[in-house]
Amino acid sequence: MQVKHFEETQKFRVIIDNASFYATAQQIRNGIGALGPCNAATMSALTALEQTRSGSGTAEFAACGIAGQWEGLNVQLDVA
């Protein structure tokens, strides 16, 4: 299965525990801040969402967000 990556300019609403902000796919890939675990958790969420959307069914392609726990942090990532 080939992963369909988001365009660099795609915007996301990111929620990490009690903090929320907006970032582009490129910003997430480059690191959103100085905290390694936050960067890794957000990148993992983006990768998981891209893998979900790479499925062959309509439901997979329609996925517009993902929530889970990565690097010990609760992360929600929504396509904005």
Order of alpha helices (4+ residues) and beta strands (2+ residues): beta-beta-alpha-alpha-alpha-beta-beta
